[in-house]
Amino acid sequence: MGHPTTQSGPLDLDLIRNAELAGRPWPHCVLTGAITDQATLDEMVASFPDQGFQTVRELNPDAEGKTFEVGVRNDLTGADLAPVWTPFTTQLRSEHYRRAVGHLGGVTLEGSQCVVAFYRYPPQTWLGPHRDNRYKILTHVFYFNADWPAGAGGDLLILDGPDAGSLRRRVCPRAGTSVVIVRGDDSWHAVQKVSDEVTRARLSVSVVFYTADADLTKHVN
């Protein structure tokens, strides 16, 4: 049995609300067990969508100094999605979740804009070192790989600067793990390039809270 939830859905909002935020090298939190029921998590892993993704890339550093190549899907209600995803994506867009993750991050999310999306990182895709743009307030990333081999790349890298060599923490993208990132001027992070020796993609769902004045046609990603 998992922890009790405070709202209908698979997430343990009490666990999220009461987790401890790491302060170094900048505010973040690595969570395990936020999805309470293992059978539900297993079903989500097995049914993670493989259609409807758009490849987005930036091979020259953008305004935030970021390069990337990744598949993104913003459709949360497509007919191809298994029913198990509906309570999860609904809960992510609820006020209960917003308050819980905002409490964890020590930020006010009232009035912010929330964007939820599926991500696939096939072999040879990556997200270069960056701090996120100033319109982001907080990001929560959930992973959905049943297992992930060592040396396959795809790890989230918590950095102490713009150089990938300033690594302070490495997070493997295994199902049951999620990471909360509080945006700041020093919140450098990256996704290690996925090795071409693996035959599967790195799978995740990202929840991003943007400021009320953010133009989501320009500042998403």
C-alpha positions as CSV (number, residue, x, y, z in Angstrom):
1,M,0.0,0.0,0.0
2,G,1.2,3.5,-0.7
3,H,0.7,6.7,1.2
4,P,-2.8,8.2,1.2
5,T,-3.5,10.9,-1.3
6,T,-5.4,14.1,-0.5
7,Q,-7.2,14.2,-3.8
8,S,-8.5,11.6,-6.2
9,G,-5.5,10.5,-8.4
10,P,-2.4,8.4,-8.3
11,L,-0.1,11.0,-6.7
12,D,0.7,11.2,-3.0
13,L,0.3,15.0,-2.5
14,D,1.3,14.8,1.2
15,L,4.6,13.2,0.2
16,I,5.2,15.9,-2.3
17,R,4.2,18.7,0.0
18,N,6.3,17.5,2.9
19,A,9.4,16.4,1.0
20,E,12.7,18.2,1.8
21,L,14.1,20.6,-0.8
22,A,17.9,20.3,-1.3
23,G,19.6,23.7,-1.3
24,R,22.8,22.8,-3.0
25,P,24.0,23.6,-5.6
26,W,20.5,25.2,-6.0
27,P,16.9,24.3,-4.8
28,H,15.7,21.0,-6.1
29,C,14.2,17.7,-4.9
30,V,14.5,14.1,-6.0
31,L,11.3,12.2,-5.1
32,T,10.6,8.5,-5.0
33,G,7.2,7.0,-4.6
34,A,5.1,10.0,-5.6
35,I,2.9,7.6,-7.6
36,T,1.6,5.5,-4.8
37,D,0.3,2.3,-6.5
38,Q,2.9,0.0,-8.2
39,A,0.3,-1.6,-10.5
40,T,-0.8,1.9,-11.7
41,L,2.8,2.9,-12.3
42,D,3.5,-0.4,-14.2
43,E,0.5,0.3,-16.4
44,M,1.6,3.8,-17.1
45,V,5.1,2.5,-18.0
46,A,3.6,-0.1,-20.4
47,S,1.2,2.3,-22.1
48,F,3.4,5.4,-22.4
49,P,2.4,6.8,-25.8
50,D,4.7,6.4,-28.8
51,Q,2.7,8.4,-31.3
52,G,1.9,12.1,-31.7
53,F,5.3,13.5,-30.8
54,Q,6.9,16.4,-32.6
55,T,10.7,16.6,-32.7
56,V,12.0,19.9,-31.6
57,R,15.6,20.9,-31.8
58,E,18.0,23.8,-31.3
59,L,21.5,23.1,-32.5
60,N,22.8,26.6,-31.9
61,P,22.6,28.0,-28.4
62,D,19.3,29.8,-27.9
63,A,18.7,32.8,-25.7
64,E,19.3,30.7,-22.5
65,G,22.4,29.1,-24.0
66,K,20.5,25.9,-24.5
67,T,20.8,23.3,-27.2
68,F,18.4,20.3,-27.4
69,E,16.8,17.7,-29.5
70,V,13.7,15.8,-28.1
71,G,10.3,14.6,-29.0
72,V,7.4,16.5,-27.4
73,R,3.7,15.7,-27.2
74,N,1.2,18.2,-25.7
75,D,-1.9,16.2,-26.4
76,L,-3.1,14.8,-23.1
77,T,-6.5,13.6,-24.3
78,G,-5.9,11.6,-27.5
79,A,-7.9,8.5,-28.2
80,D,-4.6,6.5,-28.2
81,L,-3.9,7.3,-24.5
82,A,-4.7,4.5,-22.1
83,P,-7.4,5.4,-19.5
84,V,-4.8,5.1,-16.7
85,W,-3.3,8.5,-17.8
86,T,-6.5,10.5,-17.3
87,P,-6.5,10.7,-13.5
88,F,-2.8,11.5,-13.5
89,T,-2.9,14.4,-16.0
90,T,-6.1,15.7,-14.3
91,Q,-4.4,15.7,-10.9
92,L,-1.4,17.5,-12.3
93,R,-3.6,20.3,-13.4
94,S,-5.5,20.5,-10.1
95,E,-5.2,23.2,-7.5
96,H,-4.4,20.5,-4.9
97,Y,-1.3,19.5,-6.8
98,R,-0.4,23.1,-7.5
99,R,-0.5,24.0,-3.8
100,A,1.5,20.9,-2.8
101,V,4.3,21.3,-5.3
102,G,4.4,25.0,-4.7
103,H,4.8,24.4,-0.9
104,L,7.7,22.0,-1.6
105,G,9.4,24.5,-3.8
106,G,8.8,27.4,-1.5
107,V,7.2,29.4,-4.3
108,T,3.7,30.8,-5.0
109,L,2.1,29.3,-8.0
110,E,-1.3,31.0,-7.7
111,G,-2.1,32.6,-11.0
112,S,0.7,30.8,-12.9
113,Q,0.2,29.0,-16.2
114,C,0.7,25.2,-16.2
115,V,1.9,23.2,-19.1
116,V,2.0,19.4,-19.0
117,A,3.6,17.4,-21.8
118,F,5.0,13.9,-22.7
119,Y,8.7,13.7,-23.7
120,R,10.6,11.0,-25.5
121,Y,14.4,11.2,-25.8
122,P,15.4,8.5,-28.4
123,P,19.1,7.6,-28.9
124,Q,21.3,10.5,-29.7
125,T,19.0,13.2,-28.2
126,W,19.8,15.5,-25.4
127,L,19.2,18.7,-23.5
128,G,22.3,20.9,-23.0
129,P,23.2,22.8,-19.9
130,H,20.8,25.7,-19.2
131,R,19.0,27.5,-16.4
132,D,15.5,27.7,-17.9
133,N,14.1,31.0,-19.1
134,R,13.0,33.6,-16.6
135,Y,9.3,32.9,-17.2
136,K,9.6,29.5,-15.6
137,I,8.9,29.2,-11.9
138,L,9.1,25.5,-11.2
139,T,9.3,22.2,-13.1
140,H,8.4,18.7,-12.0
141,V,9.6,15.9,-14.2
142,F,8.2,12.3,-13.8
143,Y,10.1,9.3,-15.3
144,F,8.5,6.3,-16.9
145,N,11.3,3.8,-17.9
146,A,10.8,0.5,-16.1
147,D,14.6,0.3,-15.9
148,W,17.5,2.1,-17.4
149,P,20.9,0.6,-18.0
150,A,24.0,2.2,-16.5
151,G,26.1,4.0,-19.1
152,A,23.1,4.5,-21.4
153,G,23.1,8.3,-21.0
154,G,19.7,10.1,-20.4
155,D,20.5,11.0,-16.8
156,L,19.4,14.3,-15.5
157,L,22.5,16.3,-14.5
158,I,22.4,18.7,-11.6
159,L,25.1,21.2,-12.3
160,D,27.0,23.9,-10.5
161,G,27.5,26.1,-13.6
162,P,27.2,26.1,-17.4
163,D,29.9,23.5,-17.9
164,A,28.8,19.9,-17.9
165,G,31.9,19.2,-15.9
166,S,30.4,21.0,-12.9
167,L,28.3,17.9,-12.1
168,R,26.9,17.8,-8.5
169,R,24.2,15.1,-8.8
170,R,23.0,12.6,-11.4
171,V,19.5,11.3,-11.5
172,C,18.6,8.1,-13.4
173,P,15.3,8.3,-15.3
174,R,13.7,5.2,-13.8
175,A,10.0,4.9,-13.2
176,G,9.0,5.9,-9.6
177,T,11.5,8.8,-9.6
178,S,10.6,12.4,-10.2
179,V,12.5,15.7,-9.8
180,V,11.4,19.1,-8.8
181,I,13.5,22.0,-10.2
182,V,13.0,25.5,-8.8
183,R,14.1,28.0,-11.4
184,G,16.9,30.4,-10.4
185,D,19.8,32.3,-11.8
186,D,22.1,29.4,-10.8
187,S,19.8,26.4,-11.5
188,W,22.0,24.8,-14.2
189,H,20.9,21.4,-15.4
190,A,21.0,19.2,-18.4
191,V,19.9,15.8,-19.9
192,Q,22.9,13.6,-20.9
193,K,22.8,12.5,-24.5
194,V,21.1,9.1,-24.8
195,S,23.5,6.5,-26.1
196,D,23.0,5.0,-29.5
197,E,23.6,1.6,-28.0
198,V,20.2,1.5,-26.4
199,T,17.1,0.6,-28.5
200,R,14.6,2.5,-26.5
201,A,13.7,6.1,-25.6
202,R,14.0,7.9,-22.3
203,L,10.4,8.6,-21.2
204,S,9.1,11.4,-19.1
205,V,6.2,13.7,-18.3
206,S,7.1,17.3,-17.5
207,V,4.9,19.8,-15.6
208,V,6.0,23.4,-15.9
209,F,4.6,26.4,-14.1
210,Y,5.1,29.7,-16.0
211,T,4.6,33.3,-14.8
212,A,1.2,34.8,-15.6
213,D,2.7,37.1,-18.2
214,A,4.6,34.4,-20.1
215,D,3.8,34.1,-23.8
216,L,3.4,30.3,-24.2
217,T,3.8,30.5,-27.9
218,K,7.4,31.7,-27.4
219,H,8.7,30.6,-24.0
220,V,7.7,26.9,-23.8
221,N,10.6,24.3,-23.8
